[in-house]
Amino acid sequence: MQLNSLAITRSSGQDTQRAFAGAQWDLRRVTGMGQEVTLTALVRGDVYHSDENNLTATAIYRGNPGWQHAAWRWAHSM
């Protein structure tokens, strides 16, 4: 399990907060022929907040004001 957060607060300019949570599970097995096989499951979510976005001079760096989220429900690999 991983948890992470960041907050940048400025006296003049755009304020930003971010939080991240993720978990990973691995299952490793060796086949009868000696091959190692790993099954991985991953869950991850991110939450972002920003305000005073209009104070950032470069439009592409502003982002959307308020709360935003991104979630990746699962991933797998072998």
C-alpha positions in Angstrom: 0.0 0.0 0.0 1.2 3.5 -0.8 -0.1 6.9 0.3 1.3 10.2 -0.7 0.2 13.9 -0.5 1.5 17.3 -1.5 0.3 20.8 -0.8 1.7 24.0 -2.3 0.3 27.2 -0.8 1.4 30.6 -2.2 0.8 34.1 -0.7 0.3 35.2 -4.3 -0.5 32.7 -7.1 -2.1 29.3 -7.7 -2.5 26.9 -4.7 -2.4 23.2 -5.4 -3.1 20.1 -3.3 -2.7 16.4 -4.4 -3.3 13.1 -2.8 -2.5 9.6 -4.1 -3.4 6.1 -2.9 -2.4 2.8 -4.4 -2.1 -0.9 -3.7 -0.5 -3.7 -5.5 -0.7 -7.5 -5.2 1.7 -10.0 -6.8 1.3 -13.8 -7.1 4.5 -15.6 -8.2 4.5 -19.2 -9.3 7.0 -21.6 -10.9 5.6 -23.9 -13.6 6.5 -27.6 -13.8 9.0 -26.6 -16.6 10.8 -24.1 -14.4 9.3 -20.9 -15.8 8.5 -18.2 -13.3 5.1 -16.5 -13.9 3.9 -13.4 -12.0 0.4 -12.1 -11.9 0.1 -8.5 -10.7 -3.1 -6.6 -9.7 -2.9 -2.8 -9.2 -5.4 -0.3 -7.9 -4.6 3.5 -7.8 -6.5 6.7 -7.3 -5.5 10.4 -7.4 -7.3 13.5 -6.2 -6.3 17.1 -7.1 -7.4 20.5 -6.0 -6.4 24.0 -7.2 -7.6 27.5 -6.8 -6.7 31.0 -8.0 -5.8 29.3 -11.3 -6.2 32.6 -13.2 -3.1 33.9 -11.4 -0.9 31.5 -13.4 0.5 33.4 -16.4 0.8 30.4 -18.7 -2.6 29.1 -19.6 -1.5 25.5 -20.3 -0.2 25.2 -16.7 -3.4 26.4 -15.0 -5.5 23.3 -15.0 -9.1 23.2 -13.9 -10.0 24.9 -10.7 -11.6 22.9 -7.8 -11.5 19.2 -7.1 -10.5 16.8 -9.9 -9.9 13.0 -9.7 -8.4 10.2 -11.7 -8.8 6.5 -10.9 -7.3 3.4 -12.4 -9.3 0.5 -11.1 -7.1 -2.3 -12.2 -4.2 -3.4 -14.2 -2.6 -6.7 -14.8 0.5 -8.2 -16.2 2.0 -11.6 -16.7 
